[in-house]
Amino acid sequence: MKLRYCPQCGEELVPKKEGDSERLFCRGCNEFVYENPVPVVAGVILDKEKRILLIKRGVEPCKGRWTLPTGFLEIDEKPEETILREIKEETNLDCRIRSLVGLYQQRGWRYKSVIVLAYTLDVLKGEAKAGDDAVDIRYFDYKDLPEIPFKSHREIIKDIFQGKR
Ligand SMILES: [Zn+2]
């Protein structure tokens, strides 16, 4: 989404060069407005048959499509807390983090760019059922995956199943 107004004062932003970079400038604040990537978390849960858990999204963007469980960090939350909270909300599973898969970057919807922190998780307890922002939930074989709209999630899943992570 393109930023049009200054988040500080509400003045309409104008393009202006800063060195070689074309940026947005606020004439009200007399300052450049910087846009930076926003972190999000995504979780990888495999069952005993090495199938991967996906949720069917109940909210935009990509409502009705299958993705990894994912979400934004609350302001004072650590990413490790966010992923456990999001997993619980969307899948009803209590998990513990096994490892960080890696960091992935892609263009976003609400934000221009997001950095996805991907974690593998072990299920401690609970039965998988869709909740909160998810309308369905299922384990998928790697050979039988639905089309996944988020590029970063496709990369994460590929890295997991091709053993690169
Ligand atoms: Zn301003």
Boltz pocket constraint, residues with backbone or C-beta under 6 A from the ligand:
constraints:
  - pocket:
      binder: B
      contacts: [[A, 6], [A, 7], [A, 8], [A, 9], [A, 10], [A, 11], [A, 26], [A, 27], [A, 28], [A, 29], [A, 30]]
      max_distance: 6.0
